[in-house]
Amino acid sequence: MCDIPLDSYLAESTRLEVVTDFLTHEVSKLDSPIYKAPLEVVSGRTSQSHSELLAVLRSAYTPPIQGEQIRAFLGKLPLSERWKLFHAVSCGGLEKDLFNCVGCPAFKWARESVPLHRTCFETKVGALQDFKEKHPTFAQAVDFLKTSNAEDQTPHVFQDPLIGRAKEDLVLIHDGNGRLLSYAFARIRGDIPEDHHVEIWVGRDRQPEAAEFAAYQQATDGIFRKTR
């Protein structure tokens, strides 16, 4: 196991809050990999110890797990296992490479209130899959959906922050593209104003120290292991 020292950048309170908010959002969904992903699939994408940690969480509570329960569970785990659970769900269950932004020392994290017109999609979900732009902005998505006659097939609850990375004057959404799509439909319906703001964990570029990159490289061999 790759143990994380308490003075590591991975022990920063803001990074751990991103981890906690991500898992809090996931436990609220009954179709989440926290409940549904086969443990052998999680193990195959990450490691046996990742799937075993997820199994411990599943055995500890009856779904749906409450926010305060996941926070209490995380609070009892060593730092390395908090990150391993995050990776088991995000990479092992969802096949999202969130470790290379949330866990990377090249980014610093802060929770910000961001206007929707400053967001863009990293992944084109739902009706946006036919849109030509690789990373459509929120405004482009709204304009496209207005002419597509599409409907929001998977409406999302707007209560948890998104996760994204600053990209020039925009925020590229890494986790929460489905919620961002639901925001676009809400804008079309007139449920939210043009200047509506959303809460986002925003990663901004920073210059990490050599020791931090070394710690990250060590973590990718264990905590952030990805086999395929």
C-alpha positions as CSV (number, residue, x, y, z in Angstrom):
1,M,0.0,0.0,0.0
2,C,1.1,3.6,-0.7
3,D,0.6,5.4,2.6
4,I,0.1,9.1,2.3
5,P,2.1,11.3,4.8
6,L,0.1,14.0,6.6
7,D,2.2,16.7,5.0
8,S,1.4,15.5,1.4
9,Y,-0.4,17.6,-1.1
10,L,-3.0,14.8,-1.1
11,A,-3.8,15.6,2.4
12,E,-4.9,19.2,1.5
13,S,-8.3,19.9,2.9
14,T,-9.7,21.2,-0.4
15,R,-8.7,18.1,-2.3
16,L,-10.3,15.9,0.4
17,E,-13.5,18.0,0.2
18,V,-13.6,17.3,-3.6
19,V,-13.3,13.6,-2.8
20,T,-16.0,13.8,-0.2
21,D,-18.4,15.8,-2.3
22,F,-17.9,13.5,-5.3
23,L,-18.7,10.4,-3.1
24,T,-21.6,12.1,-1.4
25,H,-23.1,12.8,-4.8
26,E,-22.6,9.2,-5.9
27,V,-24.2,7.6,-2.8
28,S,-27.4,9.6,-3.6
29,K,-27.9,7.7,-6.9
30,L,-29.2,4.1,-6.6
31,D,-27.7,3.4,-10.1
32,S,-24.3,4.5,-8.9
33,P,-21.3,2.1,-9.2
34,I,-21.1,2.4,-5.4
35,Y,-24.1,0.0,-5.5
36,K,-24.1,-1.5,-9.0
37,A,-20.6,-2.0,-10.4
38,P,-19.5,-5.7,-10.2
39,L,-16.6,-5.9,-7.8
40,E,-14.7,-8.0,-10.3
41,V,-15.0,-5.2,-12.9
42,V,-13.7,-2.6,-10.4
43,S,-10.9,-5.0,-9.5
44,G,-10.0,-5.5,-13.1
45,R,-9.8,-1.8,-13.8
46,T,-7.9,-0.9,-10.6
47,S,-6.9,-3.6,-8.1
48,Q,-8.3,-6.2,-5.7
49,S,-7.8,-3.9,-2.8
50,H,-9.8,-1.2,-4.4
51,S,-12.8,-3.5,-4.9
52,E,-12.4,-4.9,-1.4
53,L,-12.6,-1.3,0.0
54,L,-15.8,-0.7,-2.0
55,A,-17.2,-4.0,-0.7
56,V,-16.6,-2.8,2.9
57,L,-18.6,0.4,2.2
58,R,-21.4,-1.7,0.7
59,S,-21.6,-4.0,3.7
60,A,-21.5,-1.1,6.2
61,Y,-24.8,0.6,5.1
62,T,-28.1,-0.1,3.5
63,P,-28.7,1.9,0.3
64,P,-29.3,4.7,-0.3
65,I,-26.4,5.8,1.9
66,Q,-26.9,9.2,3.4
67,G,-24.4,12.1,3.0
68,E,-23.6,12.2,6.7
69,Q,-23.0,8.4,6.6
70,I,-20.4,8.6,3.8
71,R,-18.7,11.5,5.5
72,A,-18.5,9.5,8.8
73,F,-17.2,6.5,6.9
74,L,-14.5,8.5,5.1
75,G,-13.5,10.2,8.4
76,K,-12.5,6.8,9.8
77,L,-10.3,5.8,6.8
78,P,-6.6,6.5,6.5
79,L,-5.9,9.1,3.8
80,S,-4.7,6.4,1.3
81,E,-8.0,4.6,1.6
82,R,-10.1,7.7,1.1
83,W,-8.3,8.2,-2.2
84,K,-8.6,4.5,-3.1
85,L,-12.3,4.6,-2.5
86,F,-12.6,7.7,-4.7
87,H,-10.6,5.9,-7.4
88,A,-12.5,2.7,-7.0
89,V,-15.7,4.5,-7.8
90,S,-14.6,7.1,-10.3
91,C,-12.2,5.0,-12.3
92,G,-13.1,1.4,-11.4
93,G,-16.9,2.0,-11.6
94,L,-17.4,5.0,-13.9
95,E,-14.2,4.8,-16.0
96,K,-13.5,8.4,-15.4
97,D,-9.9,9.5,-15.0
98,L,-10.6,12.0,-12.3
99,F,-7.4,11.0,-10.5
100,N,-5.3,12.9,-13.1
101,C,-6.9,16.2,-12.2
102,V,-8.3,15.9,-8.6
103,G,-5.2,13.9,-7.5
104,C,-2.7,15.7,-9.6
105,P,-0.4,18.3,-7.9
106,A,-0.4,20.5,-11.1
107,F,-3.8,21.8,-10.0
108,K,-5.1,23.7,-6.9
109,W,-8.8,23.4,-6.0
110,A,-11.4,25.8,-4.8
111,R,-15.2,25.8,-4.7
112,E,-16.4,28.6,-6.9
113,S,-19.8,30.0,-8.0
114,V,-19.5,30.1,-11.8
115,P,-22.0,31.4,-14.3
116,L,-23.3,28.7,-16.6
117,H,-22.2,30.7,-19.7
118,R,-18.5,30.1,-18.6
119,T,-18.8,26.3,-18.6
120,C,-18.2,23.7,-21.4
121,F,-18.8,20.0,-21.7
122,E,-15.8,17.6,-21.6
123,T,-18.1,14.8,-22.5
124,K,-21.0,15.2,-24.9
125,V,-23.9,13.3,-23.2
126,G,-27.4,12.6,-24.2
127,A,-28.8,14.7,-27.1
128,L,-25.4,16.4,-27.4
129,Q,-23.7,13.4,-28.8
130,D,-24.6,14.5,-32.4
131,F,-23.2,18.0,-31.9
132,K,-20.1,18.7,-34.0
133,E,-18.1,20.6,-31.4
134,K,-15.8,18.5,-29.3
135,H,-16.3,20.5,-26.1
136,P,-19.4,22.6,-26.6
137,T,-20.0,25.6,-24.4
138,F,-23.1,25.9,-22.4
139,A,-24.5,28.5,-24.8
140,Q,-23.7,26.3,-27.8
141,A,-25.5,23.4,-26.1
142,V,-28.6,25.5,-25.4
143,D,-28.7,26.7,-29.0
144,F,-28.3,23.2,-30.4
145,L,-30.9,21.7,-28.1
146,K,-33.4,24.4,-29.0
147,T,-33.4,23.1,-32.6
148,S,-33.1,19.4,-31.9
149,N,-36.6,18.8,-30.3
150,A,-34.7,16.7,-27.7
151,E,-35.9,16.1,-24.2
152,D,-34.0,15.6,-21.0
153,Q,-34.1,11.8,-20.8
154,T,-32.2,11.7,-17.4
155,P,-33.2,14.8,-15.3
156,H,-30.7,15.5,-12.6
157,V,-31.1,17.0,-9.1
158,F,-29.1,20.2,-8.7
159,Q,-27.7,20.0,-5.2
160,D,-24.0,18.9,-5.5
161,P,-21.1,20.8,-7.0
162,L,-19.6,19.9,-10.3
163,I,-15.9,19.2,-10.9
164,G,-14.0,21.1,-13.6
165,R,-10.8,22.6,-14.7
166,A,-10.1,26.2,-15.7
167,K,-9.5,26.4,-19.4
168,E,-8.8,30.0,-20.4
169,D,-11.9,31.9,-19.5
170,L,-14.1,28.8,-19.3
171,V,-14.4,25.8,-16.9
172,L,-14.2,22.4,-18.6
173,I,-16.6,20.1,-16.7
174,H,-14.9,16.7,-15.8
175,D,-17.6,15.3,-13.6
176,G,-21.2,16.5,-13.9
177,N,-21.8,16.7,-17.6
178,G,-25.2,15.0,-17.2
179,R,-26.1,17.7,-14.6
180,L,-24.8,20.4,-17.0
181,L,-27.1,19.0,-19.7
182,S,-30.1,19.2,-17.4
183,Y,-29.2,22.8,-16.6
184,A,-29.3,23.5,-20.4
185,F,-32.8,22.0,-20.6
186,A,-33.8,24.0,-17.6
187,R,-32.5,27.2,-19.3
188,I,-34.5,26.4,-22.4
189,R,-37.7,25.9,-20.3
190,G,-37.0,29.2,-18.6
191,D,-36.6,27.6,-15.2
192,I,-33.3,29.4,-14.6
193,P,-32.2,32.8,-15.7
194,E,-29.5,33.5,-18.3
195,D,-27.0,34.6,-15.6
196,H,-27.6,31.5,-13.4
197,H,-24.5,30.5,-11.3
198,V,-23.6,26.9,-10.3
199,E,-21.2,25.6,-7.6
200,I,-18.1,24.0,-9.1
201,W,-14.9,22.6,-7.7
202,V,-12.5,24.4,-10.1
203,G,-8.9,23.2,-10.6
204,R,-6.5,25.9,-11.6
205,D,-2.9,25.5,-12.7
206,R,-0.2,25.6,-10.1
207,Q,3.5,25.0,-10.1
208,P,4.1,21.8,-8.0
209,E,7.3,20.9,-6.3
210,A,9.4,18.0,-7.6
211,A,8.6,16.0,-4.4
212,E,4.9,16.4,-5.2
213,F,5.3,15.0,-8.7
214,A,7.3,12.2,-7.2
215,A,4.5,11.5,-4.8
216,Y,1.9,11.5,-7.6
217,Q,4.0,9.1,-9.6
218,Q,4.1,6.8,-6.6
219,A,0.4,7.1,-6.1
220,T,-0.3,6.1,-9.8
221,D,1.4,2.8,-9.1
222,G,-0.9,2.0,-6.2
223,I,-3.7,4.3,-5.1
224,F,-4.4,5.6,-8.7
225,R,-3.7,2.3,-10.4
226,K,-5.4,1.9,-13.8
227,T,-5.0,-1.3,-15.7
228,R,-7.2,-0.5,-18.7
